Amino acid sequence: MHWVYVLLGKERRLYFGQTNNLRQRLLDHNEGKSLATKPYRPWKIVYLEGYASKLDALDREKKLKQFGQSYARLKKRIGHSLQDG
């Protein structure tokens, strides 16, 4: 299974990613192994989507990172999770 995930970090920073090993990837983010996410630790998962195909997961991640309508719809869908921290 391939996962597209949204993380919420310090200062309400959002990060979008994809992986086939969710536990390890979250651990990597929280241990500072990713330069893009290191300054905003700790991270927690606030949203997940599962895909059988890695290509589908990569496509969805790309769409979310473009900050267009897909991003706006997702942010509206998980708004309470983002506020509650």
Backbone as JSON, one array per atom type, in Angstrom:
{
  "sequence": "MHWVYVLLGKERRLYFGQTNNLRQRLLDHNEGKSLATKPYRPWKIVYLEGYASKLDALDREKKLKQFGQSYARLKKRIGHSLQDG",
  "N": [[0.85, -1.17, 0.0], [0.5, 2.22, -0.76], [0.91, 5.38, 0.63], [-0.49, 8.61, 0.86], [0.15, 11.38, 2.72], [-0.64, 13.86, 5.22], [1.03, 16.0, 7.26], [1.05, 17.72, 10.38], [2.79, 20.27, 11.85], [4.95, 22.16, 14.08], [4.01, 25.57, 14.61], [1.75, 25.32, 13.11], [2.39, 24.31, 10.63], [2.06, 22.69, 7.51], [2.76, 19.61, 5.89], [3.09, 17.69, 3.0], [3.3, 14.39, 1.81], [4.41, 11.2, 0.45], [4.55, 7.67, 0.84], [5.56, 4.2, 1.22], [5.95, 3.12, 3.62], [4.71, 4.04, 6.28], [5.03, 4.33, 9.13], [7.86, 4.36, 9.44], [8.49, 6.59, 7.88], [7.24, 8.73, 9.22], [8.67, 8.6, 11.61], [11.22, 9.24, 10.6], [10.76, 11.93, 9.83], [10.26, 13.08, 12.36], [12.64, 12.61, 13.64], [14.3, 14.36, 12.45], [15.45, 13.8, 9.98], [14.78, 14.74, 7.52], [15.44, 17.56, 5.75], [13.59, 19.5, 4.97], [11.53, 19.3, 6.81], [12.61, 19.3, 9.32], [12.95, 21.76, 10.95], [10.4, 22.14, 12.0], [9.49, 20.29, 13.81], [7.71, 18.79, 16.56], [6.0, 16.39, 14.44], [2.73, 15.37, 13.44], [0.43, 13.01, 12.1], [-2.3, 14.09, 10.25], [-3.95, 13.44, 8.22], [-4.7, 10.87, 5.87], [-4.41, 9.03, 2.81], [-4.88, 6.06, 1.06], [-3.33, 4.12, -1.51], [-3.22, 1.65, -4.06], [-1.45, 1.75, -6.11], [1.76, 3.07, -6.68], [2.23, 5.1, -8.51], [-0.27, 6.39, -8.64], [-0.37, 7.42, -6.05], [1.83, 9.18, -6.09], [0.93, 10.98, -8.02], [-1.31, 12.11, -6.73], [-0.06, 13.3, -4.49], [1.49, 15.23, -5.79], [-0.54, 16.86, -6.88], [-1.68, 17.88, -4.53], [0.47, 19.33, -3.51], [0.6, 21.42, -5.26], [-1.04, 23.37, -4.37], [-3.62, 24.08, -5.24], [-7.06, 23.72, -6.13], [-7.43, 21.13, -5.12], [-5.88, 21.14, -2.79], [-7.19, 23.18, -1.35], [-9.74, 22.05, -0.98], [-9.11, 19.79, 0.56], [-8.01, 20.99, 2.84], [-10.27, 22.28, 3.83], [-11.81, 20.04, 4.42], [-10.4, 18.81, 6.53], [-10.29, 20.74, 8.46], [-10.97, 21.07, 11.27], [-9.19, 19.31, 12.5], [-6.82, 20.6, 11.99], [-7.07, 22.91, 13.5], [-7.34, 22.03, 16.14], [-4.91, 20.99, 16.73]],
  "CA": [[0.0, 0.0, 0.0], [1.22, 3.5, -0.81], [0.16, 6.36, 1.4], [-0.3, 10.06, 0.75], [-0.11, 11.82, 4.09], [-0.5, 15.26, 5.57], [1.54, 16.17, 8.62], [0.9, 19.02, 11.02], [3.95, 20.5, 12.69], [5.05, 23.39, 14.85], [3.52, 26.77, 13.92], [0.68, 24.87, 12.22], [2.98, 24.04, 9.32], [1.6, 21.47, 6.87], [3.69, 18.95, 4.98], [2.47, 16.63, 2.21], [4.27, 13.42, 1.33], [3.92, 9.86, 0.12], [5.47, 6.61, 1.26], [4.98, 2.87, 1.38], [6.24, 2.72, 5.0], [4.24, 5.22, 7.01], [5.67, 4.44, 10.45], [9.26, 4.77, 9.28], [8.57, 7.95, 7.33], [6.91, 9.66, 10.31], [9.83, 8.58, 12.49], [12.27, 10.02, 9.93], [10.43, 13.35, 9.95], [10.38, 13.51, 13.75], [14.05, 12.53, 14.05], [15.03, 15.4, 11.75], [16.19, 13.25, 8.83], [14.36, 15.47, 6.33], [15.77, 18.98, 5.93], [12.39, 20.32, 4.77], [10.62, 19.23, 7.95], [13.37, 19.33, 10.57], [12.71, 22.91, 11.83], [9.01, 22.26, 12.46], [9.15, 19.13, 14.63], [7.27, 17.45, 16.19], [4.97, 16.23, 13.42], [1.71, 14.33, 13.64], [-0.38, 12.76, 10.91], [-3.67, 14.58, 10.37], [-4.76, 12.94, 7.11], [-4.11, 9.79, 5.07], [-5.11, 8.4, 1.7], [-4.16, 4.87, 0.64], [-3.39, 3.78, -2.93], [-2.57, 0.4, -4.44], [-0.42, 2.09, -7.09], [2.68, 4.15, -6.32], [2.03, 6.21, -9.45], [-1.46, 7.13, -8.2], [0.01, 8.17, -4.84], [2.69, 10.28, -6.51], [0.08, 11.96, -8.71], [-2.12, 12.82, -5.72], [0.86, 14.15, -3.72], [1.83, 16.36, -6.66], [-1.7, 17.75, -6.95], [-1.82, 18.58, -3.24], [1.58, 20.26, -3.35], [0.41, 22.55, -6.16], [-1.84, 24.34, -3.63], [-4.78, 24.49, -6.02], [-8.36, 23.33, -5.59], [-7.29, 19.9, -4.33], [-5.38, 21.56, -1.48], [-8.23, 23.94, -0.66], [-10.79, 21.11, -0.56], [-8.6, 18.96, 1.65], [-7.88, 21.84, 4.03], [-11.63, 22.47, 4.35], [-12.26, 18.75, 4.94], [-9.74, 18.47, 7.8], [-10.13, 22.01, 9.18], [-10.99, 20.92, 12.73], [-7.93, 18.66, 12.9], [-5.76, 21.6, 11.92], [-7.27, 23.88, 14.58], [-7.18, 21.41, 17.45], [-3.49, 20.69, 16.95]],
  "C": [[0.9, 1.24, 0.0], [0.32, 4.56, -0.19], [0.53, 7.78, 0.99], [-0.71, 10.58, 2.12], [0.04, 13.33, 4.21], [-0.06, 15.29, 7.02], [1.27, 17.59, 9.09], [2.06, 19.18, 11.99], [3.84, 21.8, 13.46], [4.63, 24.57, 13.98], [2.46, 26.44, 12.88], [1.14, 24.67, 10.78], [2.44, 22.72, 8.78], [2.69, 20.93, 5.96], [2.95, 17.8, 4.31], [3.55, 15.68, 1.72], [3.6, 12.12, 0.94], [4.99, 8.85, 0.47], [4.78, 5.26, 1.2], [5.28, 2.32, 2.78], [5.95, 3.92, 5.9], [4.92, 5.39, 8.37], [7.1, 4.96, 10.34], [9.37, 6.21, 8.79], [8.24, 8.99, 8.4], [8.07, 9.74, 11.3], [10.97, 9.4, 11.9], [12.01, 11.52, 10.05], [10.67, 13.84, 11.38], [11.8, 13.39, 14.3], [14.92, 13.55, 13.3], [15.81, 14.93, 10.55], [15.79, 13.9, 7.51], [14.61, 16.95, 6.57], [14.54, 19.88, 5.82], [11.5, 20.35, 6.01], [11.32, 19.38, 9.3], [13.04, 20.53, 11.47], [11.33, 22.95, 12.48], [8.54, 21.05, 13.27], [8.53, 19.58, 15.94], [6.13, 17.49, 15.16], [3.97, 15.18, 13.85], [0.9, 14.21, 12.36], [-1.79, 13.26, 11.16], [-4.56, 14.07, 9.24], [-3.99, 11.89, 6.32], [-5.02, 9.4, 3.92], [-4.26, 7.21, 1.27], [-4.39, 4.56, -0.83], [-2.67, 2.46, -3.17], [-1.38, 0.67, -5.35], [0.45, 3.25, -6.6], [2.48, 5.35, -7.24], [0.8, 7.04, -9.09], [-1.14, 7.98, -6.97], [0.88, 9.37, -5.2], [1.9, 11.38, -7.21], [-0.73, 12.78, -7.72], [-1.24, 13.75, -4.89], [1.2, 15.4, -4.53], [0.68, 17.36, -6.73], [-1.88, 18.53, -5.65], [-0.73, 19.63, -3.06], [1.48, 21.47, -4.28], [-0.46, 23.64, -5.53], [-2.99, 24.92, -4.45], [-6.06, 24.07, -5.33], [-8.28, 22.07, -4.74], [-6.85, 20.23, -2.91], [-6.47, 22.26, -0.69], [-9.34, 23.01, -0.16], [-10.34, 20.25, 0.62], [-8.5, 19.78, 2.93], [-9.25, 22.09, 4.66], [-12.12, 21.19, 5.02], [-11.66, 18.45, 6.31], [-9.51, 19.71, 8.68], [-10.09, 21.88, 10.69], [-9.72, 20.26, 13.24], [-6.79, 19.66, 12.91], [-5.87, 22.61, 13.05], [-6.97, 23.29, 15.95], [-5.74, 21.08, 17.78], [-3.34, 19.34, 17.46]]
}
